[in-house]
């Protein structure tokens, strides 16, 4: 495709989107830090199609991908104020705002992705979604965020000892800062969009994330050592501004809630395929993957994190409920 035809296609696509948006009575603006084609972005776009069909065109969603509306911390505040209608965010940035989100963000709280699905699809997940209502938000659904592992530009990490003194970017969450500190490394909270250049310039040695993010961000280009310690399996959450939600009729509110739930299986299928594709891509590009690692020392090092953050009876019960989920 030539540059000219590419531009024409882009303009036609933009015009089509604008026409679709104006055809709806209400177009909900949704934010995502990830790029077009990423599973979370596609899932919310699919939700928009369901809304348009089920409301006879009363509701649509326009997704602003690639952090067009800002990084996660900023967009959370904008969503609380009703400036942004919907937002797909990792639970990490909510840890300092909503106590209940700390539990599924705990290192090694989930035994596997399947275990996480069972928990978040059940009573514990509903309890966490309900907690958003006290913070000017409506929790709609949980998406997959994969398992997060460390990667860096310096050396392969084969043990906890290898992390000593290294500098890693983490999401803007006190818990994740403490998690990295418990492993003997230094945590640097920073927005996702700053990570590539910070690794490239040596401000940090690396970061931690899942396969699709490691790939789509291009981080594998500047940090080729990836260690599958899988310290976090943190779900991502789709929320809506309570202000925007309460402008809808009770009927449309119910449609929004159901449409969000209905795209969760779609997102999970896309996510599984994306993980496989991204892993193959970064391996082919020369990333060095450490898979043979003893996780138990990593798990043992997390005791101070649990002691610090799981303090109330409510959170202790949530942890117990998760551990009891088969």
Long-range contacts (C-beta under 8 A, 24 or more apart in sequence): 17-62, 20-52, 20-60, 21-60, 21-62, 23-57, 23-60, 24-52, 24-57, 24-58, 24-59, 24-60, 25-57, 25-58, 25-59, 26-58, 26-59, 26-60, 26-247, 26-248, 27-59, 27-60, 27-61, 27-62, 28-59, 28-60, 28-61, 28-62, 28-85, 28-86, 28-240, 28-244, 29-62, 29-64, 29-69, 29-84, 29-85, 29-86, 30-61, 30-62, 30-63, 30-64, 30-84, 30-85, 30-86, 30-87, 30-88, 31-63, 31-64, 31-67, 31-68, 31-69, 31-70, 31-75, 31-78, 31-79, 31-84, 31-86, 31-87, 31-88, 32-63, 32-64, 32-65, 32-66, 32-67, 32-87, 32-88, 33-66, 33-67, 33-71, 33-72, 33-75, 33-192, 33-193, 34-65, 34-66, 34-88, 34-213, 34-216, 35-65, 35-66, 35-216, 36-65, 36-66, 38-65, 38-212, 38-216, 38-274, 39-143, 39-144, 39-212, 39-267, 39-270, 39-271, 39-274, 40-88, 40-143, 40-236, 40-267, 41-65, 41-88, 42-266, 42-267, 42-270, 43-143, 43-263, 43-264, 43-266, 43-267, 43-270, 44-86, 44-88, 44-238, 44-263, 46-263, 46-266, 47-259, 47-260, 47-262, 47-263, 50-259, 50-262, 50-263, 51-255, 51-256, 51-259, 54-255, 54-259, 55-252, 55-255, 58-252, 59-248, 59-252, 59-255, 59-256, 61-86, 67-192, 67-193, 71-191, 71-192, 71-193, 72-171, 72-172, 72-191, 72-192, 73-172, 73-191, 79-137, 79-239, 79-240, 79-241, 80-135, 80-136, 80-137, 80-241, 80-242, 81-136, 81-241, 81-243, 82-241, 82-242, 82-243, 82-244, 83-241, 84-241, 85-240, 85-241, 85-244, 86-140, 86-238, 86-239, 86-240, 86-241, 86-244, 87-238, 87-239, 87-240, 88-143, 88-236, 88-237, 88-238, 89-236, 89-237, 89-239, 90-145, 90-171, 90-234, 90-236, 90-237, 91-145, 91-234, 91-235, 91-236, 91-237, 92-170, 92-171, 92-172, 92-173, 92-175, 92-176, 92-234, 93-171, 93-172, 93-173, 94-237, 95-173, 95-174, 95-175, 95-176, 96-172, 96-173, 96-174, 97-135, 98-128, 98-131, 98-132, 98-134, 98-135, 99-131, 99-312, 99-314, 99-315, 100-127, 100-128, 100-131, 100-314, 100-315, 100-318, 101-128, 101-131, 101-237, 102-175, 102-309, 102-310, 102-315, 103-128, 103-310, 103-315, 103-318, 103-319, 103-322, 104-128, 104-234, 104-235, 104-322, 105-173, 105-175, 105-176, 105-232, 105-234, 106-175, 106-302, 106-305, 106-306, 106-309, 106-310, 106-319, 107-179, 107-231, 107-232, 107-298, 107-299, 107-302, 107-305, 108-231, 108-295, 108-298, 108-299, 108-302, 109-233, 109-319, 109-322, 110-233, 110-322, 112-233, 113-144, 113-146, 113-147, 113-233, 115-325, 116-233, 116-235, 117-268, 118-325, 118-326, 119-321, 119-322, 119-325, 120-235, 122-325, 123-321, 124-318, 124-321, 124-322, 124-325, 127-318, 129-237, 132-237, 132-239, 133-242, 136-241, 136-242, 136-243, 137-239, 137-240, 137-241, 137-242, 138-239, 138-240, 138-241, 138-242, 138-245, 139-237, 139-238, 139-239, 140-237, 140-238, 140-239, 140-240, 140-256, 140-257, 140-260, 140-261, 141-237, 141-238, 141-260, 141-261, 141-263, 141-264, 142-235, 142-236, 142-237, 142-238, 142-264, 143-235, 143-236, 143-237, 143-238, 143-264, 143-267, 143-268, 143-271, 144-235, 144-236, 144-267, 144-268, 144-271, 145-210, 145-233, 145-234, 145-235, 145-236, 146-210, 146-211, 146-212, 146-213, 146-233, 146-271, 146-275, 147-210, 147-228, 147-230, 147-232, 147-233, 148-208, 148-209, 148-210, 148-230, 148-231, 148-232, 148-233, 148-234, 149-208, 149-209, 149-210, 149-226, 149-227, 149-228, 149-229, 149-230, 149-231, 150-206, 150-207, 150-208, 150-226, 150-227, 150-229, 150-231, 151-206, 151-207, 151-208, 151-209, 151-214, 151-219, 151-220, 151-223, 151-224, 151-225, 151-226, 151-227, 151-287, 152-199, 152-205, 152-206, 152-207, 152-223, 152-225, 153-199, 153-205, 153-206, 153-222, 153-223, 153-224, 153-225, 154-205, 154-206, 154-225, 155-225, 156-225, 156-227, 156-288, 156-290, 157-225, 157-227, 157-229, 157-290, 158-227, 158-290, 158-293, 159-293, 159-294, 159-297, 160-184, 160-297, 160-298, 160-301, 166-205, 166-206, 167-203, 167-204, 167-205, 167-206, 168-204, 168-205, 168-206, 168-207, 168-208, 169-194, 169-195, 169-198, 169-199, 169-204, 169-206, 169-207, 169-208, 170-207, 170-208, 175-305, 175-309, 176-232, 178-304, 178-305, 178-308, 178-309, 179-231, 179-232, 179-302, 179-305, 182-301, 182-302, 182-304, 182-305, 183-298, 183-301, 192-217, 195-219, 196-221, 196-222, 199-223, 208-232, 210-275, 211-274, 211-275, 211-278, 211-279, 211-282, 212-271, 212-274, 212-275, 212-278, 214-278, 214-282, 215-277, 215-278, 215-281, 215-282, 216-278, 220-282, 220-285, 220-287, 221-285, 224-286, 224-287, 224-288, 225-287, 225-288, 225-290, 226-282, 226-287, 226-288, 226-289, 226-290, 227-289, 227-290, 227-293, 228-289, 228-290, 228-291, 228-293, 229-293, 229-295, 229-298, 230-295, 231-298
